[in-house]
């Protein structure tokens, strides 16, 4: 056991300390705390440790508002005050950009806090394991295959917790499950869609109607259940989509489509993106990884034309339906891998003034970045959920003639280390008609 002082937090949610030149990563700590730790694993140049005792606690340490793993699962920082969480996320974001990409934004905007810091998650994927024929529904403990059963999840929307309780009452009627996915809408009326993933490759005889009816008695907001065996969908009961509203826009999201888990922050993110875009009305916009039209539709209301590129078939079907439902005609969607879609538009010499991209956690590929640069848009808006891949991609864009003008952090995932941000990049010859060096 050794005594160390925590220097800072790193992306991944752990604290960093040093002892005789050894870098040590510790969960459950806050910068400035003096702690006793025990080394669990030594690797080349660093070590993983477990927290044994807090000698000198941080003034930012609070009593967690959730109790134990069954409530706190998925929350990395429930012991840190919310203002401190926001400050730490800003620090981690900026340090990651500097360390990985040598990136320094010209303007860093204050992080946008979340109105709801608990019970905000609208989507969740549960794992299922069995003990004495009883299903345990929950999450795997980080880095393990040990399942933590979830009861009244601290981050989960109350409707998801109600559905989970109702499913547990139907243990005897359930098929052998491997996963349960639950999506709910944020509206006050509420809707819920449930996906059952069966732990067999051969679909069992359809028999979910009884389960659907039983769940509807307990939770009237359930509008549909979709069951899969292996990768094959074999039963759909009720609807296969949710209805979502955002200000004047109505969205439809099928079971295979993505939408943001924190709907209030999604609204703030869209507003920030529009503010950073500084649209005049005559722009032609590319929206990459466009999903169900989350950015495409609001953008289309303010520009000449939007083209969305999205590889997910169900998401593109939703996006087309959403555009029609909202009376938006100056929009088109290409159902194709982003890399291929960009190549096709380049060959057509499509004029593009603004490119918006919201890639998955892995970021964009080198080829995608090269093709974005080939369009020579005046402005690029990059929405990121991972500062490490953001730093890598910004470095490539910087080498292609763009600079990071403004950076807007957004706390999409309170109580966790995850960091959302919007980066505004300008072509280097824009300011005063001269190049930046």
N, C-alpha and C positions, 0 to 999 in steps of 0.2 A: 504494500500500500504506500502511495506517495502523495505528497501535498503539492498542489499546483494552483496557479491563478489563471483564470480563464481570460484570454486576451480578446477574443472576438468570436462571432458566429460565422459559419461558412454555409454556402448553399448546400442543402442536404439536412439542415436543421441542427447540426451539432456544434458544440463549442470547441475552440482550438486553444490548447495550452502547450507549454514547452517545459521539458525537464532535461537538463544537461544536453541540450542540442537535439533532443528527440521531440518531434511534433506529435502531440497526442490529441485525438478526437474523442469528445465526451458528450453523450446525450444528457438532456435534462438540466443543463446549466445555462447561466446568463453571463455575459461579459462583466468582468470585475469581481466575480465571486471567487473566494478562496475555498478549495474543496479537497477532500481526500478521494482518490480514485484507485482502482486496481486495474492493471494492464491485463486485457483479455487476449489480444492478438498482437504480435509484433510483425510488421511488414518492412519492406525496404524503405527506410527513411521516415516511417511514421508508425504509430501504434493506435489500436482501438482500446478504449478503456470503459469501465463501468463506474458510475457515480456511487461512492460509498457514503459520504457524509458532506454536508455543506457546513463549512466552518464560519464563513462570513457571507451571508446571503445578500443579494442585490436588492436595492429598494424597489426594483421593477418586478420582484417575485411576488406572486399572489397565490391564494388558495385556489386550486383549479375548480371551475364551476361544474365539472363533471366528476363522477366517482368511478375509479377503476377502469380497467381496459374495456369492459363491456359497454360503458357509456362513452369513454374518451377515444376509442379506436379511431384512427384517422386524424386525430388532432395531435400535432407534434409539439405545440407550444401553449397548451392551456394554462400553464403555470406562469406565463409572462403577461404582464399588463398589456392591454391592447395598444395604448400609445407607444409602448416600447417595441411591440411587434412591428408596428409601422416604421419606426425609426431603424430597426435592425434590417428590415427588408430593403429600405433605401440604401443603407450602407453596403449590404451584400450585393445588390444590383450594380452599384457603381464600382465596387472593388472588382467584381467579376469582369466587367467590361474593360477595366484598366489592365487587369492581370492577364486575361486571355487574348484580348484584341487590341490592347494599347489604345482603347477608345475613350475619349473624353467628350461628353455632350457639351455643346455651347450653352445650352439652357436646360437645367433640370427642374421640372415642375413638381410642386408638392404632391406627395402620394395621395390618391383619392381613397379615403377610408370606406369601409363597407357599413351600410346602415344596420345590417343584421350581422352579428358576429357569431351567432350560433343558429342551428336549425335552418341553414340557408341552402343546403344541398338538395337539388331537384332530381338528380340522377345518382344511382348507386348500383354497383355490381357486387352481390354477395356470393361467397363461396359456400358450399354445403358439404359437410362430412357427417358420417353417421357414427353414433356411439350407442351400443345396445339397442339397435334398430331405431333410435331417436335421431332425427335430423338436427344437426348443429348448424345454425345459419350465422355467418359473420365474415370477418376478414382474417387473412393470414397475418400473423405478427411479422413485422418488417424483417426481411432477410431469412425467413423460416417458412416451413409448411405447417406450423402450429396454428390451428384455427382458434381465434378468439370469438366467442359467441357474443353477438350484439343484442343489447336490450336497451331501448330508449336512447338511441345514438344521439350524442350531443350535437353533431353537425348536420344530422339528417332532418329534412323537412318533417314536421309533425305527421303529415299524411303518410309518409314512408314508414314511420314507426308504428302507426296504426295498422297499416297493411301487414307489416312483419308480425305483429301480435295476432292478427287474424289468420295468417298462413300457419302459424304454430298450432293453432287450434284444429287445423285440418290434417295433422300428421298422418292419421290412418288412411286418408284418401289420396295423399300425394304420391305421384310416381317417384322412382329413384332419381333424385335431383343431383346435379353437379354444380349448377349455378342458378341464381335468381337475379334478374335485373329488374329494377323498378324505376320508372320515369314518371314524374308528376309535373303538372302545370302549376305556375305560381299564382294563378288567379284565385280570387276569393271563393268562387264556385268550386274550383279544383277539379282535376281529372287525373286518373292514374292508369298507366299501362304496365303490365307485368309480363316478363319473359321468363319462361321456365326452360332450362337446359337439362335434358334428361341424360342420365349417365349410362346410356346404351346407344349403340349405333343403329339398331333396328327400331323404327318407331313402334311404340306399343299401340294397342287399339285405342283410337280416340275415345276419351271418356272424361274430358275436362269440363263438360257442361255442368256437372254436379258441383265441382270445385268453384267454377265461375259464379254459379248461383249462390253458393254458400258465402263466398267472399263478398258478393254484392249485398248480402243481407247485413254483414258486419260493416262494410265500407262501401257505401253507395257510389263513391267517386270513381271506383274501378270501372273503366269503360271497355277494357279489352285484356285478354290473355292470349299470348302467342307461345306455342310450345315447339321446341326443337329437339330432335334426336340426332346426336352428332352435329353435322352442319345442315341437316335437312329440316326445314319447317314442315310440321305435319298436322298442326291444328291451330286454327285462328278462331277465337270466340269473341264476339263483339267487334270493336274497332281495332285497327292496327296502327292508329296514329293518335297523337295528342293535338289539341288546339291551344295555341299560346297567343297572348296579346302583348303588344309593346307600344304604348301610346296609341297612335292612329293605325298601327299595322297589326294585321292578324297573320299568324304563322301556323302552318301544319308541320308536324314532325313525326315521321314514321319510326318504327322500332329500330331501324338501322341507321337513322340519321343522328347527327350530333347537334346539341344545343348547350349553351353555357349553363353551368350548375348554379350560378348565383345571378338570378335574373335582374335584381336591382342594380348590381354592378355591371351587368351586360348593357343596361340602358346608359349608365355613366360612360362605359367604354365607347359605345356608338357615338354619344355626344362629343366625347373627347376626340375621336377620330375625325368627325366632321369639322370640329374647330381647327384641328391641326391641318386639315386638308385645304382650308381657306378657299373654298370653291367659288367660282365666278358664274358658273352656269353653262359654259361652252366646252367643258372638259369631256374627254373620252377616257374612261376608266377601266382598268383591268382589275378584277377581284379574284385573287388566287386562293385556292382552298375555300371556295365560296360557300360550301355547305348548303343550308336551306335558304340562303339569301339574307342572313343576319346583317351583313354590311351592305350587300348589293342593293337591297330594296331602299333603305334610307338614302344611299348615295344616288340612286337613280332619280329620286325626287328633286335632286339639286344639280344634276349635270345633263349633258347632251345624250350620252350613251354609256351603258355599263355592260361589260362582258365578264361573266363569271366562269371560272374553270374549276371543276370539281370531279374527282374520280369516282365518288360514291353514287351508284345509280339511284338508290332510293332518295338520297339527298337532292339530286338534280330534279327528280320527279317532284319532290316537295317544293323546291325552289321555283319551278315553272308554275306549279299550282298556286304558290304564294304570290308570285308576280301577277297572275291573272286575277286572283281574289282581291288584290289591292289596287287593281286597275292600272298597273305599271306596264307600259308597252315599249319603253326605250331600253330594253334589257334583253340579253340573250345568255344562255348557259351552254357550256361545252362539257359534255360528260367524257372526260379523258384525263389521263395522267397529266399533271401540271406541266411536266417537262415536254411532253408531246404536244400539248395544247399550245404552249408558247411557241414551239417550233412552227406549227401551222400558221399562227398569226403573224410571225415574223416573215414567213414566205409570202403571205398576202400583203406585206408592208402596211399592216394595220397601224393607224396613228394612235398613239397612247400618250396622254399627258400626265396621268397619275396611275401608279401601280400600288394596290393594297394587297398585302399577303399576311395570312394568319396560319402559318404552317403548324403541324403537330409538334410535340415536344422535341423530336429529333431535329427540328429545323428544316431549312431548305437544303437541296443538294448543290454541289459546285456548279453543275450544268444548269440548274434552274437560275442560280444567281447570275451566271454568265449571260443567259438569255434575257433576264430582266435588264441587265446593263445594256444589252444590244438594242433594246427599244429606246434608250436614251430619254426616259421620262424626266420631266422637270422635277418631279417629286416622287418619293417612295414612302409609303407608310407601312411599317413592319410591326405587326402585333405578335407579341411573344409570350409564351408561358414558361420559358426556360432561359435564364440569363446566360448560361454557358454556350448554348447553340446560337443565341442572339449575338453574343460577342464574336463568335467564329464567323457568322454570316455578315455582320457589320464590317468586319475587317476586310472581307472580300469585296463588299460594296464600296468601302473606302478606297480600296486599290483600283476600283473601276471608275473613280471620279466623283464619288458622293461623300458628303460629310454629315455627321449626326448633328442636326440643328437643335431639336428639342426632344426630350425624353420624358414621358408621362408614366410614372408607376401607378398601378391600380391594385388594390388589395382584393383580388377576386376570391381568395381562399383564406379567410381569417382562421386563426388558431393553427395554421400550418406554415411551413417554410416556403411554400410555393409563391412565386412572384410573377404577376402579369405586368406587362409594360407595352407602351406604344412608342415607337421610335419614328421621328420625322427626319427623313434624309433629303437633302437638296443637292442638285448638281452643282459642282464647285464653281462654275462660271456664272452662277445666278447673281450673287451679291456684287453690286457695283460694276457688273459686267466683267469682272476679272476673276482669275483663278485663285483658289485657296492653296496654300502650300503647307 
